[in-house]
Amino acid sequence: LSKSSSPSIVVDAHEDIAFAHVLGRDFLKDITQLRASTPKSDQGTPTVCLPELEKGNVRVVFATLWVAPCHDEHAPSPICYETPDEAKAQALDELIYYRKLEREGRIRIIKNKAQLKEHLEDGSDKRKVGFVILMEGADPIRFPKEAKEWFNAGVRIVGPAWSRTRYSGGTRAPGPLTKEGRELMGELESSGFILDTSHFAEESFYDALDLFHGPVIASHANCRVFTPTDRQLSDDMIRAVTSRDGVIGAVFYNKFLDPNWDDKKKIKSDVTFATVVKHMKHVSDLAGDKLHTAIGSDLDGGFGVESTPMELDTVADIQKLAPALRDAGFSEQDVQNALGRNWIRVLERALPES
Ligand SMILES: [Zn+2]
């Protein structure tokens, strides 16, 4: 970046910051200290911390409440839930952690249009990273009518699925919405939530889009045409989201970017930002414009720097996606939209007034 041009505004629609905290990672440390204090694990080398978000001009993050179901072998956590009450308790702890960061003056939780506007207009040196709270996997909502309570507590986006939840089929867990899941759609809509379709099993995905009439997104999902697993979106699913003016966030996990990438080796390989852009371009081609693709890096979602594209060392390097987007024919405006403005447009439309 030259000194004359200010860095682009980045919005990252998926970071499991509270869960990283549960794993013992200190979000406030600088990246060198964080890495030095993180024991080697399957989670890999960390890439996300507050100083790096600030350095990369990441102005808004969709920060998740994610809790691990004990029954799922893929849940990478020593802490997990057996019951809805436990899921709720653990998710509340994560929400309270975000509140603590806010009370300490480190971040700002964004819940409405007025706060978003104020946040984006803040030009002071002390401006903060804004968090929009996203619940990933709806088991902490103990029964559909409890959705409203989570909205009142500040959650603005709900993705009902992860693997299977009580509400829906999910990744590696095919099937439709359950009876409670169908009820939940009405409660999410009347409460004013944005629906995150990431992780839905295909049948549940279409059930949800039929029953939920509010704003829909896919905070973090890539294209199944390149990476053929049920975790990614088919072309029809991409069209279903973008035709409702929904935005889809590209995930920076090599395993989701390139099926030939060897995740056993856990070393940097030839996956690059050009591969990320290939997915983003495909979403844009299906949508017919470049207003519906954006970033949902998932950078602390169970993988480390070893499993990300070559150009990336930390979350600050999302800025380096810009040249790869330009190479693929994105105009300067398209680049700004893909890095952040497309998500801001969703929030400006979908958040409550005040
Ligand atoms: Zn996820």
Boltz pocket constraint, residues with backbone or C-beta under 6 A from the ligand:
constraints:
  - pocket:
      binder: B
      contacts: [[A, 136], [A, 198], [A, 199], [A, 220], [A, 298], [A, 301]]
      max_distance: 6.0
